[in-house]
Amino acid sequence: MTNVKDLTIDELEYLIEHKILEVLGDPDSGLELKEEFKQELKRRLENPSSRIPHHEVVSRIG
C-alpha cells in the first residue's frame, strides 16, 4: 500500500475527491441535461476560439 507522503498532489486530490463522492454520492446522478444546455455545449466545443485552457482559468480565478 502507498503512503500518503509518497503521493503527488494530483493523486492526493483525486483520492480525496473520490472518497467524498463515495461517501456523499453524486447529487447530479440520474439527472438529464436540458436540450438548450446540450446545444450550447456543442456550439462551444465546436468553436475552439472560445476555449480557455484549464491552467489559464486557474490562474484567473486563483
N, CA, C, O and CB atoms as a CASP TS submission, in Angstrom:
PFRMAT TS
TARGET T0000
AUTHOR 0000-0000-0000
METHOD Language model
MODEL 1
PARENT N/A
ATOM      1  N   MET     1       0.843  -1.181   0.000  1.00  0.00           N
ATOM      2  CA  MET     1       0.000   0.000   0.000  1.00  0.00           C
ATOM      3  C   MET     1       0.890   1.248   0.000  1.00  0.00           C
ATOM      4  O   MET     1       1.940   1.267   0.642  1.00  0.00           O
ATOM      5  CB  MET     1      -0.960  -0.004   1.225  1.00  0.00           C
ATOM      6  N   THR     2       0.467   2.275  -0.716  1.00  0.00           N
ATOM      7  CA  THR     2       1.216   3.518  -0.817  1.00  0.00           C
ATOM      8  C   THR     2       0.947   4.406   0.394  1.00  0.00           C
ATOM      9  O   THR     2      -0.180   4.491   0.882  1.00  0.00           O
ATOM     10  CB  THR     2       0.856   4.257  -2.111  1.00  0.00           C
ATOM     11  N   ASN     3       1.984   5.053   0.862  1.00  0.00           N
ATOM     12  CA  ASN     3       1.843   6.015   1.955  1.00  0.00           C
ATOM     13  C   ASN     3       1.445   7.370   1.390  1.00  0.00           C
ATOM     14  O   ASN     3       1.793   7.700   0.256  1.00  0.00           O
ATOM     15  CB  ASN     3       3.158   6.129   2.769  1.00  0.00           C
ATOM     16  N   VAL     4       0.721   8.149   2.170  1.00  0.00           N
ATOM     17  CA  VAL     4       0.296   9.477   1.741  1.00  0.00           C
ATOM     18  C   VAL     4       1.504  10.332   1.369  1.00  0.00           C
ATOM     19  O   VAL     4       1.441  11.112   0.419  1.00  0.00           O
ATOM     20  CB  VAL     4      -0.525  10.163   2.846  1.00  0.00           C
ATOM     21  N   LYS     5       2.583  10.194   2.096  1.00  0.00           N
ATOM     22  CA  LYS     5       3.776  11.010   1.831  1.00  0.00           C
ATOM     23  C   LYS     5       4.376  10.725   0.458  1.00  0.00           C
ATOM     24  O   LYS     5       5.147  11.535  -0.057  1.00  0.00           O
ATOM     25  CB  LYS     5       4.827  10.764   2.907  1.00  0.00           C
ATOM     26  N   ASP     6       4.030   9.573  -0.148  1.00  0.00           N
ATOM     27  CA  ASP     6       4.567   9.208  -1.456  1.00  0.00           C
ATOM     28  C   ASP     6       3.662   9.644  -2.608  1.00  0.00           C
ATOM     29  O   ASP     6       4.035   9.490  -3.771  1.00  0.00           O
ATOM     30  CB  ASP     6       4.783   7.713  -1.520  1.00  0.00           C
ATOM     31  N   LEU     7       2.478  10.188  -2.306  1.00  0.00           N
ATOM     32  CA  LEU     7       1.538  10.600  -3.345  1.00  0.00           C
ATOM     33  C   LEU     7       1.900  11.974  -3.896  1.00  0.00           C
ATOM     34  O   LEU     7       2.436  12.825  -3.185  1.00  0.00           O
ATOM     35  CB  LEU     7       0.108  10.613  -2.798  1.00  0.00           C
ATOM     36  N   THR     8       1.595  12.175  -5.183  1.00  0.00           N
ATOM     37  CA  THR     8       1.712  13.518  -5.750  1.00  0.00           C
ATOM     38  C   THR     8       0.490  14.316  -5.300  1.00  0.00           C
ATOM     39  O   THR     8      -0.472  13.749  -4.781  1.00  0.00           O
ATOM     40  CB  THR     8       1.823  13.478  -7.326  1.00  0.00           C
ATOM     41  N   ILE     9       0.533  15.608  -5.498  1.00  0.00           N
ATOM     42  CA  ILE     9      -0.609  16.448  -5.142  1.00  0.00           C
ATOM     43  C   ILE     9      -1.835  16.033  -5.946  1.00  0.00           C
ATOM     44  O   ILE     9      -2.933  15.946  -5.397  1.00  0.00           O
ATOM     45  CB  ILE     9      -0.288  17.941  -5.382  1.00  0.00           C
ATOM     46  N   ASP    10      -1.660  15.775  -7.242  1.00  0.00           N
ATOM     47  CA  ASP    10      -2.782  15.351  -8.083  1.00  0.00           C
ATOM     48  C   ASP    10      -3.376  14.035  -7.598  1.00  0.00           C
ATOM     49  O   ASP    10      -4.596  13.879  -7.569  1.00  0.00           O
ATOM     50  CB  ASP    10      -2.334  15.215  -9.536  1.00  0.00           C
ATOM     51  N   GLU    11      -2.527  13.092  -7.219  1.00  0.00           N
ATOM     52  CA  GLU    11      -3.012  11.804  -6.723  1.00  0.00           C
ATOM     53  C   GLU    11      -3.783  11.973  -5.419  1.00  0.00           C
ATOM     54  O   GLU    11      -4.817  11.336  -5.217  1.00  0.00           O
ATOM     55  CB  GLU    11      -1.842  10.835  -6.521  1.00  0.00           C
ATOM     56  N   LEU    12      -3.284  12.824  -4.542  1.00  0.00           N
ATOM     57  CA  LEU    12      -3.955  13.070  -3.269  1.00  0.00           C
ATOM     58  C   LEU    12      -5.304  13.756  -3.493  1.00  0.00           C
ATOM     59  O   LEU    12      -6.301  13.384  -2.875  1.00  0.00           O
ATOM     60  CB  LEU    12      -3.066  13.928  -2.348  1.00  0.00           C
ATOM     61  N   GLU    13      -5.335  14.759  -4.379  1.00  0.00           N
ATOM     62  CA  GLU    13      -6.594  15.434  -4.693  1.00  0.00           C
ATOM     63  C   GLU    13      -7.611  14.447  -5.254  1.00  0.00           C
ATOM     64  O   GLU    13      -8.781  14.472  -4.870  1.00  0.00           O
ATOM     65  CB  GLU    13      -6.358  16.577  -5.692  1.00  0.00           C
ATOM     66  N   TYR    14      -7.169  13.577  -6.163  1.00  0.00           N
ATOM     67  CA  TYR    14      -8.060  12.579  -6.753  1.00  0.00           C
ATOM     68  C   TYR    14      -8.599  11.647  -5.675  1.00  0.00           C
ATOM     69  O   TYR    14      -9.792  11.346  -5.647  1.00  0.00           O
ATOM     70  CB  TYR    14      -7.327  11.771  -7.842  1.00  0.00           C
ATOM     71  N   LEU    15      -7.730  11.198  -4.802  1.00  0.00           N
ATOM     72  CA  LEU    15      -8.125  10.290  -3.730  1.00  0.00           C
ATOM     73  C   LEU    15      -9.173  10.932  -2.813  1.00  0.00           C
ATOM     74  O   LEU    15     -10.157  10.292  -2.441  1.00  0.00           O
ATOM     75  CB  LEU    15      -6.896   9.871  -2.916  1.00  0.00           C
ATOM     76  N   ILE    16      -8.956  12.189  -2.456  1.00  0.00           N
ATOM     77  CA  ILE    16      -9.904  12.905  -1.596  1.00  0.00           C
ATOM     78  C   ILE    16     -11.242  13.075  -2.304  1.00  0.00           C
ATOM     79  O   ILE    16     -12.295  12.810  -1.724  1.00  0.00           O
ATOM     80  CB  ILE    16      -9.338  14.282  -1.188  1.00  0.00           C
ATOM     81  N   GLU    17     -11.199  13.519  -3.562  1.00  0.00           N
ATOM     82  CA  GLU    17     -12.437  13.707  -4.323  1.00  0.00           C
ATOM     83  C   GLU    17     -13.194  12.391  -4.468  1.00  0.00           C
ATOM     84  O   GLU    17     -14.412  12.350  -4.298  1.00  0.00           O
ATOM     85  CB  GLU    17     -12.132  14.295  -5.708  1.00  0.00           C
ATOM     86  N   HIS    18     -12.477  11.325  -4.780  1.00  0.00           N
ATOM     87  CA  HIS    18     -13.089  10.005  -4.938  1.00  0.00           C
ATOM     88  C   HIS    18     -13.767   9.568  -3.641  1.00  0.00           C
ATOM     89  O   HIS    18     -14.880   9.042  -3.669  1.00  0.00           O
ATOM     90  CB  HIS    18     -12.031   8.966  -5.363  1.00  0.00           C
ATOM     91  N   LYS    19     -13.113   9.780  -2.524  1.00  0.00           N
ATOM     92  CA  LYS    19     -13.669   9.373  -1.225  1.00  0.00           C
ATOM     93  C   LYS    19     -14.902  10.205  -0.885  1.00  0.00           C
ATOM     94  O   LYS    19     -15.882   9.666  -0.369  1.00  0.00           O
ATOM     95  CB  LYS    19     -12.607   9.514  -0.110  1.00  0.00           C
ATOM     96  N   ILE    20     -14.872  11.506  -1.162  1.00  0.00           N
ATOM     97  CA  ILE    20     -16.030  12.366  -0.901  1.00  0.00           C
ATOM     98  C   ILE    20     -17.226  11.906  -1.725  1.00  0.00           C
ATOM     99  O   ILE    20     -18.335  11.795  -1.202  1.00  0.00           O
ATOM    100  CB  ILE    20     -15.700  13.841  -1.216  1.00  0.00           C
ATOM    101  N   LEU    21     -17.005  11.634  -3.022  1.00  0.00           N
ATOM    102  CA  LEU    21     -18.095  11.152  -3.867  1.00  0.00           C
ATOM    103  C   LEU    21     -18.613   9.802  -3.393  1.00  0.00           C
ATOM    104  O   LEU    21     -19.812   9.531  -3.458  1.00  0.00           O
ATOM    105  CB  LEU    21     -17.637  11.053  -5.316  1.00  0.00           C
ATOM    106  N   GLU    22     -17.714   8.967  -2.920  1.00  0.00           N
ATOM    107  CA  GLU    22     -18.108   7.652  -2.418  1.00  0.00           C
ATOM    108  C   GLU    22     -19.013   7.792  -1.192  1.00  0.00           C
ATOM    109  O   GLU    22     -20.005   7.076  -1.063  1.00  0.00           O
ATOM    110  CB  GLU    22     -16.863   6.814  -2.070  1.00  0.00           C
ATOM    111  N   VAL    23     -18.669   8.708  -0.305  1.00  0.00           N
ATOM    112  CA  VAL    23     -19.426   8.888   0.937  1.00  0.00           C
ATOM    113  C   VAL    23     -20.727   9.659   0.698  1.00  0.00           C
ATOM    114  O   VAL    23     -21.790   9.250   1.163  1.00  0.00           O
ATOM    115  CB  VAL    23     -18.568   9.620   1.976  1.00  0.00           C
ATOM    116  N   LEU    24     -20.637  10.774  -0.028  1.00  0.00           N
ATOM    117  CA  LEU    24     -21.799  11.643  -0.210  1.00  0.00           C
ATOM    118  C   LEU    24     -22.623  11.310  -1.443  1.00  0.00           C
ATOM    119  O   LEU    24     -23.811  11.627  -1.504  1.00  0.00           O
ATOM    120  CB  LEU    24     -21.354  13.065  -0.289  1.00  0.00           C
ATOM    121  N   GLY    25     -22.003  10.677  -2.418  1.00  0.00           N
ATOM    122  CA  GLY    25     -22.690  10.406  -3.671  1.00  0.00           C
ATOM    123  C   GLY    25     -22.663  11.619  -4.579  1.00  0.00           C
ATOM    124  O   GLY    25     -22.249  12.705  -4.174  1.00  0.00           O
ATOM    125  N   ASP    26     -23.106  11.425  -5.803  1.00  0.00           N
ATOM    126  CA  ASP    26     -23.149  12.498  -6.791  1.00  0.00           C
ATOM    127  C   ASP    26     -24.568  13.055  -6.834  1.00  0.00           C
ATOM    128  O   ASP    26     -25.485  12.350  -7.256  1.00  0.00           O
ATOM    129  CB  ASP    26     -22.699  11.991  -8.202  1.00  0.00           C
ATOM    130  N   PRO    27     -24.774  14.310  -6.405  1.00  0.00           N
ATOM    131  CA  PRO    27     -26.130  14.862  -6.373  1.00  0.00           C
ATOM    132  C   PRO    27     -26.756  15.004  -7.760  1.00  0.00           C
ATOM    133  O   PRO    27     -27.977  15.111  -7.874  1.00  0.00           O
ATOM    134  CB  PRO    27     -26.113  16.206  -5.694  1.00  0.00           C
ATOM    135  N   ASP    28     -25.940  15.007  -8.809  1.00  0.00           N
ATOM    136  CA  ASP    28     -26.460  15.138 -10.168  1.00  0.00           C
ATOM    137  C   ASP    28     -26.699  13.794 -10.837  1.00  0.00           C
ATOM    138  O   ASP    28     -27.157  13.739 -11.979  1.00  0.00           O
ATOM    139  CB  ASP    28     -25.510  15.953 -11.003  1.00  0.00           C
ATOM    140  N   SER    29     -26.397  12.726 -10.142  1.00  0.00           N
ATOM    141  CA  SER    29     -26.553  11.391 -10.709  1.00  0.00           C
ATOM    142  C   SER    29     -28.007  11.146 -11.094  1.00  0.00           C
ATOM    143  O   SER    29     -28.920  11.366 -10.298  1.00  0.00           O
ATOM    144  CB  SER    29     -26.074  10.319  -9.714  1.00  0.00           C
ATOM    145  N   GLY    30     -28.204  10.688 -12.326  1.00  0.00           N
ATOM    146  CA  GLY    30     -29.545  10.365 -12.802  1.00  0.00           C
ATOM    147  C   GLY    30     -30.290  11.536 -13.411  1.00  0.00           C
ATOM    148  O   GLY    30     -31.349  11.345 -14.010  1.00  0.00           O
ATOM    149  N   LEU    31     -29.765  12.742 -13.273  1.00  0.00           N
ATOM    150  CA  LEU    31     -30.420  13.905 -13.865  1.00  0.00           C
ATOM    151  C   LEU    31     -30.046  14.026 -15.337  1.00  0.00           C
ATOM    152  O   LEU    31     -28.967  13.597 -15.744  1.00  0.00           O
ATOM    153  CB  LEU    31     -30.040  15.191 -13.106  1.00  0.00           C
ATOM    154  N   GLU    32     -30.930  14.603 -16.125  1.00  0.00           N
ATOM    155  CA  GLU    32     -30.656  14.794 -17.543  1.00  0.00           C
ATOM    156  C   GLU    32     -30.358  16.262 -17.812  1.00  0.00           C
ATOM    157  O   GLU    32     -30.846  17.151 -17.114  1.00  0.00           O
ATOM    158  CB  GLU    32     -31.844  14.312 -18.405  1.00  0.00           C
ATOM    159  N   LEU    33     -29.543  16.500 -18.844  1.00  0.00           N
ATOM    160  CA  LEU    33     -29.215  17.866 -19.237  1.00  0.00           C
ATOM    161  C   LEU    33     -30.345  18.435 -20.082  1.00  0.00           C
ATOM    162  O   LEU    33     -30.956  17.721 -20.877  1.00  0.00           O
ATOM    163  CB  LEU    33     -27.875  17.915 -20.011  1.00  0.00           C
ATOM    164  N   LYS    34     -30.617  19.715 -19.906  1.00  0.00           N
ATOM    165  CA  LYS    34     -31.626  20.380 -20.727  1.00  0.00           C
ATOM    166  C   LYS    34     -31.109  20.463 -22.155  1.00  0.00           C
ATOM    167  O   LYS    34     -29.904  20.570 -22.382  1.00  0.00           O
ATOM    168  CB  LYS    34     -31.965  21.800 -20.172  1.00  0.00           C
ATOM    169  N   GLU    35     -32.022  20.413 -23.114  1.00  0.00           N
ATOM    170  CA  GLU    35     -31.651  20.452 -24.527  1.00  0.00           C
ATOM    171  C   GLU    35     -30.891  21.734 -24.860  1.00  0.00           C
ATOM    172  O   GLU    35     -29.938  21.701 -25.639  1.00  0.00           O
ATOM    173  CB  GLU    35     -32.899  20.335 -25.410  1.00  0.00           C
ATOM    174  N   GLU    36     -31.302  22.865 -24.278  1.00  0.00           N
ATOM    175  CA  GLU    36     -30.619  24.141 -24.546  1.00  0.00           C
ATOM    176  C   GLU    36     -29.161  24.071 -24.092  1.00  0.00           C
ATOM    177  O   GLU    36     -28.267  24.585 -24.764  1.00  0.00           O
ATOM    178  CB  GLU    36     -31.346  25.312 -23.834  1.00  0.00           C
ATOM    179  N   PHE    37     -28.934  23.434 -22.948  1.00  0.00           N
ATOM    180  CA  PHE    37     -27.573  23.301 -22.433  1.00  0.00           C
ATOM    181  C   PHE    37     -26.736  22.426 -23.354  1.00  0.00           C
ATOM    182  O   PHE    37     -25.581  22.746 -23.634  1.00  0.00           O
ATOM    183  CB  PHE    37     -27.586  22.717 -21.013  1.00  0.00           C
ATOM    184  N   LYS    38     -27.309  21.324 -23.826  1.00  0.00           N
ATOM    185  CA  LYS    38     -26.591  20.426 -24.739  1.00  0.00           C
ATOM    186  C   LYS    38     -26.187  21.166 -26.008  1.00  0.00           C
ATOM    187  O   LYS    38     -25.059  21.029 -26.482  1.00  0.00           O
ATOM    188  CB  LYS    38     -27.459  19.200 -25.093  1.00  0.00           C
ATOM    189  N   GLN    39     -27.117  21.955 -26.558  1.00  0.00           N
ATOM    190  CA  GLN    39     -26.828  22.701 -27.786  1.00  0.00           C
ATOM    191  C   GLN    39     -25.731  23.739 -27.555  1.00  0.00           C
ATOM    192  O   GLN    39     -24.836  23.895 -28.385  1.00  0.00           O
ATOM    193  CB  GLN    39     -28.101  23.387 -28.306  1.00  0.00           C
ATOM    194  N   GLU    40     -25.801  24.443 -26.436  1.00  0.00           N
ATOM    195  CA  GLU    40     -24.784  25.454 -26.118  1.00  0.00           C
ATOM    196  C   GLU    40     -23.418  24.803 -25.911  1.00  0.00           C
ATOM    197  O   GLU    40     -22.404  25.325 -26.374  1.00  0.00           O
ATOM    198  CB  GLU    40     -25.187  26.249 -24.860  1.00  0.00           C
ATOM    199  N   LEU    41     -23.391  23.683 -25.227  1.00  0.00           N
ATOM    200  CA  LEU    41     -22.143  22.960 -25.008  1.00  0.00           C
ATOM    201  C   LEU    41     -21.545  22.509 -26.337  1.00  0.00           C
ATOM    202  O   LEU    41     -20.344  22.657 -26.561  1.00  0.00           O
ATOM    203  CB  LEU    41     -22.374  21.750 -24.089  1.00  0.00           C
ATOM    204  N   LYS    42     -22.370  21.964 -27.209  1.00  0.00           N
ATOM    205  CA  LYS    42     -21.903  21.520 -28.525  1.00  0.00           C
ATOM    206  C   LYS    42     -21.346  22.701 -29.321  1.00  0.00           C
ATOM    207  O   LYS    42     -20.296  22.588 -29.953  1.00  0.00           O
ATOM    208  CB  LYS    42     -23.052  20.841 -29.308  1.00  0.00           C
ATOM    209  N   ARG    43     -22.055  23.837 -29.286  1.00  0.00           N
ATOM    210  CA  ARG    43     -21.601  25.027 -30.013  1.00  0.00           C
ATOM    211  C   ARG    43     -20.238  25.490 -29.503  1.00  0.00           C
ATOM    212  O   ARG    43     -19.354  25.829 -30.290  1.00  0.00           O
ATOM    213  CB  ARG    43     -22.629  26.164 -29.880  1.00  0.00           C
ATOM    214  N   ARG    44     -20.077  25.501 -28.188  1.00  0.00           N
ATOM    215  CA  ARG    44     -18.806  25.952 -27.608  1.00  0.00           C
ATOM    216  C   ARG    44     -17.662  24.998 -27.922  1.00  0.00           C
ATOM    217  O   ARG    44     -16.535  25.432 -28.161  1.00  0.00           O
ATOM    218  CB  ARG    44     -18.944  26.105 -26.101  1.00  0.00           C
ATOM    219  N   LEU    45     -17.948  23.699 -27.921  1.00  0.00           N
ATOM    220  CA  LEU    45     -16.899  22.722 -28.227  1.00  0.00           C
ATOM    221  C   LEU    45     -16.479  22.785 -29.690  1.00  0.00           C
ATOM    222  O   LEU    45     -15.331  22.490 -30.024  1.00  0.00           O
ATOM    223  CB  LEU    45     -17.374  21.315 -27.887  1.00  0.00           C
ATOM    224  N   GLU    46     -17.406  23.169 -30.561  1.00  0.00           N
ATOM    225  CA  GLU    46     -17.094  23.280 -31.987  1.00  0.00           C
ATOM    226  C   GLU    46     -16.380  24.583 -32.318  1.00  0.00           C
ATOM    227  O   GLU    46     -15.850  24.728 -33.419  1.00  0.00           O
ATOM    228  CB  GLU    46     -18.365  23.171 -32.810  1.00  0.00           C
ATOM    229  N   ASN    47     -16.356  25.534 -31.385  1.00  0.00           N
ATOM    230  CA  ASN    47     -15.724  26.828 -31.613  1.00  0.00           C
ATOM    231  C   ASN    47     -14.473  26.935 -30.742  1.00  0.00           C
ATOM    232  O   ASN    47     -14.541  27.406 -29.607  1.00  0.00           O
ATOM    233  CB  ASN    47     -16.712  27.992 -31.309  1.00  0.00           C
ATOM    234  N   PRO    48     -13.324  26.495 -31.279  1.00  0.00           N
ATOM    235  CA  PRO    48     -12.105  26.469 -30.464  1.00  0.00           C
ATOM    236  C   PRO    48     -11.672  27.844 -29.954  1.00  0.00           C
ATOM    237  O   PRO    48     -10.961  27.928 -28.953  1.00  0.00           O
ATOM    238  CB  PRO    48     -10.986  25.868 -31.259  1.00  0.00           C
ATOM    239  N   SER    49     -12.080  28.906 -30.612  1.00  0.00           N
ATOM    240  CA  SER    49     -11.646  30.234 -30.174  1.00  0.00           C
ATOM    241  C   SER    49     -12.237  30.606 -28.817  1.00  0.00           C
ATOM    242  O   SER    49     -11.711  31.485 -28.134  1.00  0.00           O
ATOM    243  CB  SER    49     -12.034  31.282 -31.210  1.00  0.00           C
ATOM    244  N   SER    50     -13.323  29.947 -28.421  1.00  0.00           N
ATOM    245  CA  SER    50     -13.931  30.287 -27.140  1.00  0.00           C
ATOM    246  C   SER    50     -13.428  29.403 -26.001  1.00  0.00           C
ATOM    247  O   SER    50     -13.880  29.538 -24.863  1.00  0.00           O
ATOM    248  CB  SER    50     -15.434  30.178 -27.242  1.00  0.00           C
ATOM    249  N   ARG    51     -12.496  28.500 -26.302  1.00  0.00           N
ATOM    250  CA  ARG    51     -11.948  27.631 -25.263  1.00  0.00           C
ATOM    251  C   ARG    51     -10.857  28.352 -24.479  1.00  0.00           C
ATOM    252  O   ARG    51     -10.064  29.109 -25.038  1.00  0.00           O
ATOM    253  CB  ARG    51     -11.393  26.336 -25.880  1.00  0.00           C
ATOM    254  N   ILE    52     -10.836  28.103 -23.189  1.00  0.00           N
ATOM    255  CA  ILE    52      -9.794  28.657 -22.325  1.00  0.00           C
ATOM    256  C   ILE    52      -9.110  27.474 -21.658  1.00  0.00           C
ATOM    257  O   ILE    52      -9.776  26.664 -21.012  1.00  0.00           O
ATOM    258  CB  ILE    52     -10.382  29.673 -21.256  1.00  0.00           C
ATOM    259  N   PRO    53      -7.787  27.358 -21.802  1.00  0.00           N
ATOM    260  CA  PRO    53      -7.076  26.244 -21.174  1.00  0.00           C
ATOM    261  C   PRO    53      -7.283  26.229 -19.657  1.00  0.00           C
ATOM    262  O   PRO    53      -7.435  27.279 -19.032  1.00  0.00           O
ATOM    263  CB  PRO    53      -5.580  26.324 -21.497  1.00  0.00           C
ATOM    264  N   HIS    54      -7.287  25.042 -19.084  1.00  0.00           N
ATOM    265  CA  HIS    54      -7.513  24.857 -17.645  1.00  0.00           C
ATOM    266  C   HIS    54      -6.560  25.704 -16.813  1.00  0.00           C
ATOM    267  O   HIS    54      -6.983  26.364 -15.864  1.00  0.00           O
ATOM    268  CB  HIS    54      -7.357  23.385 -17.269  1.00  0.00           C
ATOM    269  N   HIS    55      -5.267  25.691 -17.165  1.00  0.00           N
ATOM    270  CA  HIS    55      -4.290  26.441 -16.371  1.00  0.00           C
ATOM    271  C   HIS    55      -4.572  27.948 -16.393  1.00  0.00           C
ATOM    272  O   HIS    55      -4.277  28.654 -15.428  1.00  0.00           O
ATOM    273  CB  HIS    55      -2.876  26.172 -16.889  1.00  0.00           C
ATOM    274  N   GLU    56      -5.148  28.435 -17.504  1.00  0.00           N
ATOM    275  CA  GLU    56      -5.466  29.858 -17.580  1.00  0.00           C
ATOM    276  C   GLU    56      -6.666  30.192 -16.684  1.00  0.00           C
ATOM    277  O   GLU    56      -6.686  31.233 -16.027  1.00  0.00           O
ATOM    278  CB  GLU    56      -5.756  30.267 -19.041  1.00  0.00           C
ATOM    279  N   VAL    57      -7.654  29.309 -16.664  1.00  0.00           N
ATOM    280  CA  VAL    57      -8.812  29.500 -15.786  1.00  0.00           C
ATOM    281  C   VAL    57      -8.355  29.519 -14.330  1.00  0.00           C
ATOM    282  O   VAL    57      -8.781  30.371 -13.550  1.00  0.00           O
ATOM    283  CB  VAL    57      -9.869  28.383 -16.010  1.00  0.00           C
ATOM    284  N   VAL    58      -7.492  28.581 -13.973  1.00  0.00           N
ATOM    285  CA  VAL    58      -6.985  28.506 -12.604  1.00  0.00           C
ATOM    286  C   VAL    58      -6.234  29.782 -12.241  1.00  0.00           C
ATOM    287  O   VAL    58      -6.385  30.303 -11.135  1.00  0.00           O
ATOM    288  CB  VAL    58      -6.069  27.282 -12.432  1.00  0.00           C
ATOM    289  N   SER    59      -5.428  30.283 -13.169  1.00  0.00           N
ATOM    290  CA  SER    59      -4.660  31.492 -12.860  1.00  0.00           C
ATOM    291  C   SER    59      -5.567  32.719 -12.747  1.00  0.00           C
ATOM    292  O   SER    59      -5.278  33.632 -11.973  1.00  0.00           O
ATOM    293  CB  SER    59      -3.591  31.729 -13.934  1.00  0.00           C
ATOM    294  N   ARG    60      -6.657  32.747 -13.511  1.00  0.00           N
ATOM    295  CA  ARG    60      -7.592  33.873 -13.431  1.00  0.00           C
ATOM    296  C   ARG    60      -8.388  33.856 -12.133  1.00  0.00           C
ATOM    297  O   ARG    60      -8.568  34.886 -11.482  1.00  0.00           O
ATOM    298  CB  ARG    60      -8.545  33.852 -14.618  1.00  0.00           C
ATOM    299  N   ILE    61      -8.859  32.672 -11.770  1.00  0.00           N
ATOM    300  CA  ILE    61      -9.730  32.544 -10.604  1.00  0.00           C
ATOM    301  C   ILE    61      -8.929  32.425  -9.314  1.00  0.00           C
ATOM    302  O   ILE    61      -9.311  32.946  -8.266  1.00  0.00           O
ATOM    303  CB  ILE    61     -10.644  31.337 -10.759  1.00  0.00           C
ATOM    304  N   GLY    62      -7.812  31.724  -9.426  1.00  0.00           N
ATOM    305  CA  GLY    62      -6.957  31.560  -8.245  1.00  0.00           C
ATOM    306  C   GLY    62      -7.245  30.303  -7.599  1.00  0.00           C
ATOM    307  O   GLY    62      -6.630  29.976  -6.584  1.00  0.00           O
TER
END
